[in-house]
């Protein structure tokens, strides 16, 4: 090893020519009595990060990484202190969302990969909800649970008890990868190409154990679809991975940039990914977004927005740089087929599994509300007659898998006894609603209450012969994805009252479409008769076998407005 005081030039190691030159140079200096042995090296100036030009959220993350804010959660709990503005943002990394000004308490959102829960976990969550919250539990559109009205003094205990059963809240909100979704029937669907639940759980572990995934420019959604009958609306995610079969081989197609709140469905990346490399590819895609997403404008920070300035080819090229190899290109004539099901609740009821003699039972839960008492009873039913497991779905309900043929009727009867059913009307079964303004500060309307009232009203007026999906969302964040409903309702204030903008013609999967706005500012008092006229107009004017979506897409908006406002 050379004793030269200089070993690098411009960050590169010395070559032989440079080394010989410097050895001669320093030998000459030494001959003249000049020595560097007693001279301290020049101190390296630490690079200071300037926060002056950062937006609020990025400044807060740089001043203290939100995952390091747990001490502050403990300190606030000691005096039951509400969080300040910076803490409200940071605490979201621990899955705690302060509900001010609606409520002076937290909502806790969990991470439940693939929506897969064991009954011992369900029981403890029920007890946590009963003992430390308002008892209000909601199944979300990401196959997840939210529990509400947690006092600051109880927040550490809620987090501890959730973690004690192998679940997490970490990264459940803000600039993180949200709950990973997969087919609720993964591993049991007789029509699936591949069981994607192992990929979902593997990626969940990769994320939870790598801090670099907890500083994204904005929220990020990932969905796995194994090609079975019950899809995951993967085309609405930032990354949608869908299994396809080519010859005798199974591959995954990757679609990027879905964000239906921004009227955008995911676009095919044009590659075929082997199952063995799927999560490696997904991780590379996320890392490119972390490095290049917009951190200066929250309204333009989703992956969708990056893809508006980058081509898919450029993005793929950057992904391949990380991977160190080229991905297999899909044939130009191979189309990406999304989930087959137009009706989201086609999994309700009793269905035979790939395992002979076993069934999965889809349980109807309009707008996703469940009580701790019901949770405990569901756990008991799943233990007695199933395999001690339930699956939450992106449609705000759940499935009990692995029920033997002999116990099917017993399970259906037990579910009815606690207020659940396995069948719904073709209208009520397609009802999806976000949290609403009872608990969300962004929502402009009480979506859950209005959804149930709307279903009660319309079910008395119609007996439909084809499904119609109605999605109610309280604000433009579109947690209930109003743009992809046959009828989408976006909450607004109308002269100080709850009201809605009305959209029609949305869809997903093979019927992928963004709904068009047809009415503006309908008050909640006028909402029920307005939708009644809309459905009457559709039933009166439709062609044989024509769905509501196809009917609305066949007509111009002014024609639809005339049809939907005419009582005759």
KOLPATI-560998 format. One record per residue: x, y, z of N, C-alpha, C in turn. Coordinates in pm, whole numbers, plus 50000, padded with zeros to 5 digits. Layout:
// residues N
XYZXYZXYZ
...
This chain:
// residues 568
500864988050000500005000050000500895012450000
500665021749911501445034049901501155043150019
502195050750065502035060450173501725074450120
501375075549993501045088749937499865094650011
499935107950041498785114250108497585115750017
497745113649888496645114449792496485100749729
495295095249737495025081949681494005082349567
493285093749554492225094649453492315108249384
491915108749259491765121249184490385121149121
489605131649154488225132649103487405120249135
487675114649253486895103149299487345089849243
488365089849153488855077449094490215073749153
490525060949174491845056849224492955061149127
494145063849182495285067749099495655056649001
495985060848876496535050948784498065050648800
498725041748731500185040148748500945052948714
500535059648607501235071848565501085082748670
499865084448725499645094648828500415091248955
500435078248990501125074249112502635076949102
503235073348988504675075648970505015090548975
504165098648914504405113148914504375118649058
503315114749135503175120049270504265114749363
504695102249343505775097049426507055105249405
507345108749279508505117149250508365131149306
507125136549297506865150049346507085150949497
506485141449571506615141949717508035138149762
508745129849685510145126749719511005139349708
510715147449606511455160049591511205169549706
509945170449751509615179149864510315174449990
510335161050010510975155650129512475158650129
513095158550010514535161550002514845175850044
513845184550032514015198550073513495200950215
513225190250291512835191550432511365194450454
510545192950349509105195550364508415182350397
507665182050510506985169850552505505172650573
504655162750539503195164250558502705155850676
503645149650746503235140350851502525146850966
502845159450996502245166051112501085175251075
500695174950950499615183950905498295176450910
497335182050981496005176050988495325177050853
494615166850814493885167750688492805178450695
492505184050578491465194350573490135188150612
489435194250709488155188450751487145188650636
486355177850630485315177150528484085184550580
483645194150504482485201950544481225193750520
480455191950625479215184250613478215191950529
477635184950433476675191350345475375194150420
475015206550424473805210550495472615210450399
471505205150447470295204950365469505217650394
469195224950291468395237050306466925233350292
466135237650390464705234650387463885245950326
464555256750288463835268850246462915266450127
463385258250033462625256449910461725244149912
461685236850024460875224650031459435227950068
458495220250013457125221550056456985215850197
455875218850263455695215350404455975200550429
455365191650351455475177250376456915172350363
457615177150261459005172850242459905178650351
459635190750396460415196550506460245188450633
458995184850664458715177150786459435163750782
459445157250666460115144250654461625145550670
462195156750622463655158450629464105162450770
463275169950840463645174250975463685162451073
462745153351058462715141251140461955130651063
462635119551035461945108950963460725104651044
459545103950980458325100851055458375087651133
459165078051087459265065551163460015067451295
460695078751308461415081651432460595090151528
459305091751499458445100351581457705092751690
458025079951711457275072151811457445077851951
458645083251980458845089252113457845100452138
457515107752032456555118752048455135113352069
454825102052008453525095652033453415091952180
454505086652238454515083152380454395095452468
455125105952431455095118252512453705124452511
453065124852394451705130252386450725121752465
450955108552464450045099552535450075101952685
451235105852737451375107852881450425118552934
450135128452851449225139352893447965139952808
447745129652727446595129252635446565141652545
447735145452497447885157852418447605155152269
446845163952209446595163052065447875166551989
448105160751875449325163651798449275177451734
450465183451715450525196051642450535193051492
450675203551411450545202051266451575192351209
452845193851250453885184951199453665170651247
453235169051371452995155751427451835148751358
450815156351323449675150451252450155143651125
451075150251054451605144350931452525132650962
453435134251058454405123651088453735111051143
452725112851226452115101251291451415092051191
451125096951070450515088450969451425076750932
452745078450952453675067450924453475055751021
452875058551135452515047851229451035044251218
450425048351110449045044651084448025052051166
448415063551225447515071451309447115084251237
445825086251220445305097751147444425105951240
444875118251271444095126651363442935132751286
441725131551341440505134451267440005148751280
440785157451348440365171251359440125177251220
439135185851200438235191651299436975183351327
436815171851258435615163951281435565158051422
436675151951462436775145951595438175148451648
438295150251777439615152051840440135138451886
440385129751790440855116351820441475110651693
442135099051709442815092651597441925081951532
442205079651404441785067451335443045059351311
442995046251336444125037451308443795029051185
444715029251088444575021050968445635010150972
445244997950941446154986650950446804983450816
447774974450822448304967950703447954953150714
447124948350621446704934350620446954929150478
448164924450448448494920550311447494910450254
446964914050137446014905150071444684904050143
444474911850250443234911150327443074898150403
444154890650421444104877250480444294878150631
443314873350705443324874050852443074860350913
443814857351018443524845651101442514849651207
441794839951257440724843151352441274848651484
442464844351527443014849951652443324864751634
443704868651512443934882851485442624890651485
441604884851423440294891351419439744893351559
439924883451645439424884651782440124896151858
441434896751845442154907251917441804921051862
441634922251732441224934951674439834938851725
438954929251738437634932051793437734937051937
438594930852016438764935152155439404948952164
440374951752077440984965052073439924975552038
439114972551938438074982051897437064984352009
436734973652082435744974652188436284982252310
437564979852341438124985252465438784998952448
439305002052329440135014052313439655023452204
438525020352139438005029152035436505030752053
435905037351955434445039251959433695026451926
434425016151879433755004051833433345004751688
433715015651620433395017351479434525011551396
434285000351328435284993851245434794993751101
435684996851010435314997950870436254989650785
435704981850692436504975250590436664985150475
437894987250432438174997450331438194991350191
438345000150091438444995649953439834990649918
440704989150019441994982350000442054969850087
440884963550110440824950950185441534952250319
441144962150393441854966050514440854969950622
441334971650746440504976550855440934990550897
439964998550936440195011251004439385011351133
440015016151241439345017351371439405031951415
438325037051471438205051451491437975055751635
438295068351656438135075551782439015069451891
440305069951866441325065751962441905078152027
441865078852158442435090352228443965089652224
444635101352222446105101152222446705092452332
446055092152449446575084252561446535069252533
445665064952441445515050752412446265046452286
446805056052211447435052752083448575042652095
449515044352192450605034452200450095020252228
449085019052312448545005752346447864999552224
447145007652145446525002552023447594997151928
448655004851908449725000451819450394987751872
450634987352003451294975552061450464963052041
449184963952065448334952052057448154947451912
448124956851819448064953051677449334945751637
450494950951680451764944651645451934931151715
451304929351830451464916951905450834904951835
449954907551738449314896451666449854895351522
451024901451500451664899751371451174908851261
450414919151297449954929051200450674942251225
450504951551133451184964451144450264975751103
450644987651148450024999951097451065008251022
452315004251028453415012150972453235014250822
453315026850781453205030350640451805029150584
450785029550671449415027550624448815040150563
449545051250567449025063450507450155072350460
449785084050410450725094250363451615088850252
452915092350252453775089850137454415075950143
453565065950141454005052150158453255042950063
453755030650053453045020249979451905015250067
450695017050022449535013650102449324998450107
448264994250173448024979950190448024972750055
448784962050047448884954249923447634945749906
447094945549786445874937849763446134926149669
445324915949685445414903849603444004898149590
443834888449500442524882049486442084876449620
440874879649666440424874049795440264858949789
440204853449669440074838949653441394832549608
442504839549628443814834049588444064820749657
444464810949579444774797749633443594788349641
442364793849623441184785249633440294786349510
440564795949421439764798049300440094787249197
439124779249155439414768549059439804773648921
439614786448895439904791948763441204800048758
441854802048873443044810448873444214803648802
445134812048752446334807048688447444804348790
447494812648893448544811448994448064817949124
448454812349235448144817749367449094829449395
448544841549405449404853449421449604857449567
448944850449659449094854349800450544853549848
451344843449809452744843349852453524855549804
453254860349683453934872249633453554884449714
452274885149749451774896449828452444896949965
452544885450031453164884950164454664887250156
455304882250052456744884450037457044899350019
456284906049933456514920349911456224928350038
455214924150113454914930950239456104930450334
456794919050337457974917850423459144925950370
459294926450239460344934750180460144949350220
458914953950213458604967950244458814970950392
458314962250478458364964950622459794964850674
460704958250602462084957050648463064966050574
462574975250494463464984050418462974998450432
463715006250509463325019950541463185028850417
463905025450311463875033950192462495034350127
461635024550159460285024450102459325033550180
459835040650278458975049350361459245064150337
459645067250214459815081350175459515082750027
458275080449990457845082149853457385096549830
457325101049705456785114449680455305115549716
454575104449711453135104549740452695090249768
451415088349790450865075049815451095065949695
451025052649719451345043049613450555030349638
449885025349535449065013349546449595002249456
449594989949508450054978249432449024967149448
448684960549337447724949449340448264937749261
447994925649312448354913049246447074906049200
447074901249077445924893849026446394880948961
445894869749012446314856748965445524851348848
444624859548791443884855248673442634847348702
442154847548827440944840248861439674848148832
438544843048880437254849348852437044862348929
437584863149050437374874949134438614883749129
438514894849063439674903449040439994912649155
440974921349133441424930849235441384945149186
440634947649076440654960749007442094965848996
442974957048949444404960048943444704971748851
443804974748757444044985648664443834999448728
443394999748854443255012548924444455015449014
445475006949012446625008249100447815014649030
448745020149110449995025149053450755013948984
450745002149045451284990148980450224979148990
449854973748876448964962248871449674950648806
449824939548876450494927648823449444916948798
449264913048672448214903348638448814891348568
448444879548615448954867148558448304864248423
449124859248328448634854848197449324841748164
448674834048080449254821248038449594821947890
450854819047857451314819047718451924805247692
451224797547610451644783647592451424776147721
452474770247772452384763047899452974770848016
453384783247991454054791148094453154802248149
453364805248277452664816248343453634828048354
453154839648313453894852048328453004862348395
453604873548432452844885048480453014896648382
451894902848350451914915548279451894926648385
452594937348359452694948448453452044960848392
451134966948466450504979348422450844990248524
451075002448475451545013448560450645025748549
450505032648662449935046048661448455047248686
447825036948740446405038048770446155047348888
445155055748876444745064848985443385070348945
442325062748977441015066448925440505079548981
441025083849098440675097149147441165108049054
442165104448973442705113648872442295109448732
441245101548721440695097248592441705089448508
442515081148574443575074148502443565059348537
443585050948435443765036548454445205032948419
445675022048478447055017748455447245013548309
448465016148258448815012748120449845001448117
449694992748020450564980948009451994985047978
452944979648055454354982648036454944974947918
454234964647871454674957547752455714946847776
455734941147897456724930947927456054918447983
456784907347978456364894948041457354891848153
456844890748274457704888848391457454875048450
458524867648469458404854448532458014856048678
457214846648731456844847548872458044848748966
459134842148934460304842249021460964856049031
460714864848934461334878048935460324889348958
459074885748987458014895748994458294906649097
458574902749221458764912849325460054920749306
461044914849245462264922149213461964933249113
461124930249016460734940148916459874951148979
458924947149063458084957049130458924966349216
459884960749290460754968949374461534979149290
462014974849174462754984049086461854995249035
460614991749002459655001848956459425012349064
459265007749188459045017049299460265025949320
461445020249310462675028149333462845039149228
462455036649105462515047049003461555058349038
460385054949089459425065249130459935073149249
460555066449347461105073349463462145083649419
462965079949323464055088749279463595100049188
462475098149118462135107749013460755114049026
459945109549123458625115449140458695130049183
457635137349157457575151749186457425154049337
458405160649397458355163649540458095178549567
457755185849461457495200049477456045203949464
455195194449419453775197449399452985184849431
452315184749543451575172949588450485168849489
449975178549414448895175649319449405169049191
450735168649177451315162649057452405152649094
452175145649204453235137149260452995122249243
451845117949192451595103649175452405098249058
452545085049051453245078848940452595082648807
451295083848807450565088248687451155101048630
451495110448718452005123348672453425122148616
454235113348675455565111148620455455105248480
454485096448459454295090148328453695099648226
453245111348271452805121548176453975129248117
455125128448184456335135048133457355124948080
457265112648126458135101848078457295092347991
457915086747890457265075947816457405062947895
456535053447866456665040347929458005033847893
458475036447771459755030847727460905036347812
460865049347842461905055247925461865049348065
460665048048120460525042448255461065028148259
460695020348157461165006548151462685006048142
463265015248065464725015648054465395018248187
464835027048269465395030048400465235018048494
464115011048482463914999048563464964988548528
465244986848401466204976748358467624980348400
467924993248415469234997248466469414992148609
468374993148689468444988148827468564972948828
467764966448745467774951748742469084946348688
469674953548594470914948848532470694939448416
469454938148369469164929748254467874934548188
467664930048065466474933647988465314924248023
464144929848035462954921748057462414916747923
461764905247929461184899447808460024907947759
460064911747632458984919847575457794910947540
456594916447561455384909247523455184910547373
454664900247308454374901347165453424912947138
453624919747028452834931646996451354928646985
451004916546944449584913046926448964906847051
449714906547162449184900847287448564911947370
447254911747383446544922047457446504918547605
446544928947687446434926947832444964926747869
444504915147915443114913747956443004915548106
442174924948149441984926948292440874917848343
440554919348470439604910248535438294909448459
437734897348453436524895048375435274901048437
435214901248568433954904048637433544918548624
432384921048564431824934548560431154937748693
430584927548754429854929648878430774926748995
431094936649076432124934649179431764924349284
430474922349309430084913449417429704899549367
430304895449256430014882049205430574871149296
431394874949394431914865049488430964862749605
429894870449614428944868149723428254854749705
427884848749818427214835849813428204824249827
427754812549789428514800149808429144795949675
430464793149678431174789349556432124777749585
432184768349495433084756849511434534761149492
435404755749576436824758549564437504748249475
438784750649445439564740749371439784728149456
439734729849587439874718549680438514711249690
438464698949650437214691549643436514691049779
435214693649777434404692949898434434705449983
435184715849942435264728250018434674739849939
434224749950013433574761549953434054774350018
434014785149941434174798350003432834805449999
432574812850106431284819550120431504834550129
431004841650029431124856250027430014862650107
430384871250201429424877150295429154891650258
427894895050242427504908450202427554918050320
428184929650297428294939950401428214953650336
427034958550306426934971650241427714982250318
428554989450248429405000650294430404996550401
430624983750423431784979050499431804981450647
430664982650712430644985150856430434972150933
431214970451041431124958451123431424962251267
430744955751361430934958751502431874948551566
432494951851679433324942051750432574929151783
431314930351819430524918551851430384909551728
430134915551614430034907651491431374901451454
432454908851474433794903651444434084891151526
433734891451653433974879851740433164867851695
431924870351655431064859351611431544853751477
432014862351386432554857751258433774848851282
434624852851376435794844851409435374831051459
434354830751541433864817951593433334809051480
432574815051388432024807551275433154801751188
434174810151162435284805751078436094794651146
436164795051278436864784451351436064771351350
434764772451373433934760451386433714753451253
433544761351146433104755551020434064757950903
435104765850925436084768450820437464764150864
438464772050825439854768650858440504779150947
439674787051018440234797151107440794809051033
440154812750923440664823650839439504831050774
439674844350753438754851850669439584860150572
438954864550464439604873050365438774885750346
439364897350372438704909950341438844912650192
437884920050134437914922849991437944937849966
438314941549843438314955849805436904961149786
435914952149800434514956349787433864958349924
434684959950026434214963250160433374952150223
433714939750194433054928650262434084917650284
433664905250309434654894950338434204881250291
435164872150289434944858150249435374848950362
434614838450386435034827650474435404815750384
436684812050377437094800950290437064787450361
437184776950281437404763250330436264757950417
435044760550374433864755450445433434742250378
433434731050450432994718250391431544718850346
431214710850246429844710650193428804708950303
429094700450399428104697250502427774709050593
428654719150597428454730150689427954743050622
427764742850492427414755050419426134761350473
425074753750486423794759350531423884764150675
424644757250756424834761350895425514774950902
426544776950817427254789750815426334800950768
425574798550664424654808750613423654812950721
423124803050793422164805950900422824813751013
424044809951050424754816851158425074831351120
425404833750995425684847350948424434856050950
423314850350905422064857950907421684861751050
421984853051145421634855651284422364867751340
423554871051288424294882651338424154894851247
423224894051150422924905751068423584906050933
424234895150892424874894550761424154884450672
424294886350542423694876850449424734873450344
424454863150268425364859150162424834863150025
423704869950023423134874849898422654889149918
422674896749809422154910349811421404912849681
420594923349680419964927149554421044931449455
420704931449328421664935249225422074949949234
421344957549311421724971549334422524972949462
422024967249569422714968449698424074961449697
424174950849620425424943449614426554951249551
426244961349470427284969349406427494982849471
427104984049597427194996749670428544997849739
429255008949712430545011649776430525026049825
430975028249948430985041850003432225044050087
432805055850078433965059450160433515062750302
434425067450384434135070150525433055080750543
433105091350465432125102050477432485112150584
431675122750593432045134150678431795131950826
431295120350865431195117451008432575116351071
433545111450993434875109051048436015114250961
435735118750840436795123550751436655138450728
437745145850752437695160450740437595165150595
437925156450500437865160350359436475158450299
435715148850353434425145250293433415156550309
432635158450205431605168850204430205163350231
430095150250244428775144350264428895131650348
427755127550403427715115550487427455103450397
428505098950330428365089150222427765075850269
428205070850383427725057650426426235057950459
425805068150530424365069050563423545071050436
424015079850348423265082350225423225069950136
424315062050134424345049950052423295040050099
423215037850230422245028450283420805033350261
420585046250279419245051850255418875050650108
419855052850021419595051849878419235037549838
419975027849895419685013849864418305009749914
417945014150034416615011050088415525016649998
415715028749953414715035549868414585028749732
415715026349665415675021049529415275006349526
415644998749628415254984649632413734983049637
413064992849695411584992349702410964996049568
411715002949484411185007749356411454998149241
412554990549250412984982549136413364968349178
413174959349084413744945949095414574944048969
415844947148979416704947448861417034933348813
417284932048682417694919248626419154919548582
419844930748608421264932048577421894940748686
423124937948724423754945548832424044959948794
423944968748892424344982848876425184986548997
426354991948971427284995549078427185010449106
426955013949232426875027949273427985030649374
428855040149344429995043549429429815057749480
429835059249613429705072349675431025076149741
431585087349701432825092149761432635106549806
433245110049919432955122849982433775134649933
434865131949859435725142849813436475138449690
437205147549622437915143849499439025133649518
439445130749643440435120149663439905106649617
438595105349612437925093849550438315080449611
438245079449744438555066649809437585055649766
436365059349729435385049449683435355048549531
436285055249464436485053949319435185056449242
434655068649258433365071749195433445071649043
434615073848987434745074148842434555060448777
434675049648855434575036148796433245029448829
432285036648884430975030948909430055032848790
429065023948774428015026548674427415040248702
427175042548831426775055848878427765059848986
428415071148968429365076249066428845089049127
428945090049257428445101749329429605108049406
429895120649376430975128149439430395138649533
430705137449662430145146349762430565160849744
429605169949757429835184449751428855191149847
429115203649877428145211649952427295219549854
425985218749874425035225949789424235235249879
424545248149870423905258149958424005254150104
425175249150141425445245450279424965231650318
424315224650229423795211250259424625200550187
424525188150238425165177050168424545175350030
425415172649933424925170449798425945162549718
425645160349590426505152149506426505156949362
427685155749298427765155549153427525141149109
426865139348995426495125848950427255122548821
427875110748819428635105948704428025092748657
428155089748527427625077248474428625070948377
428545057648365429295050648261430675046048298
431045046648426432365041848466432425026648467
433635021448465433805007048469435255003448493
435534990648508436874985648537437064972548464
438304967348465438584954848399438324955848249
437604945948196437304946148052436364957548015
435664962948111434734974048086435314987348134
436624988048131437344999648182436885012648117
436465022248199436025035348149435935045048265
436145057748236436005068448335434625074448319
433885075248429432545080548425432495095148382
431375098848318431165112648274430165119548367
430425132048399429505139348487428255143248410
427115139748469425855142548402425005152748477
425105152948610424375162948689425325169248791
425075181648826425905188848922425065193449040
425645192149159425045198149278423635193449311
423415180349311422115174849350422085173649502
421135180149567421065179249713420705165049754
421045161749879420775148249925419265145449927
418455155649946416995153749944416485150349806
417205155149703416785152449565417495140249506
418445134449580419265123749524418445111149494
417605107049588416845094649568415905095649448
415085105949436414225106849316415015108649187
416185115249195417005116849075417485103349023
417995095049113418465081849070417295072849029
416165074749092414985066949051414635070048905
414635082748868414345086548729415405081148634
416665081548678417735076348594417545061548563
417225053748665417065039448645415795036248566
414735044148587413525042348508413795045048360
414555055748334414885059148196415705048248130
416635042848205417465031848152416615019648121
415775015548215414965003448196413955005248083
413505017548062412515020247958413135020447818
414375025247808414975027847677416085017947637
416475009047724417625000247694417274990147585
418314985247522418164974347427418244961147502
417844950547439417824937347504419214933647555
419294930647684420564926447745421574937447764
421194949847743422144961047750422384965147895
423664965947935423994970248070423824985248084
423774989748209423645004148234424845011648174
426035005948189427215012648135427135013947982
426805003047914426705003647769425615013347724
424525013547798423435022747765423905037247773
424595040647881425045054547896426135058147796
426965048347760428025051147663427475052747521
426285047447497425675048247365425075061847336
424855069747441424175082547423425075094247460
424835105647395425485118147434424895122647567
425635131247638425195135647771423865143147766
423685151547666422415159047662421225149947639
421455139147561420385129447541420085121947670
421135118047740420955111247868420225119947969
420605132747973419935141848066418435142548039
418085142647911416665142947876415975130047917
416635118547893416045105647931415905104548081
416915109248154416955107448299416115117648376
415585127548309414735137348378413275136248334
412995126948243411645125148192410975113748266
409875116548331409175106348409408435096248323
408165099948199407345091248114408165079948053
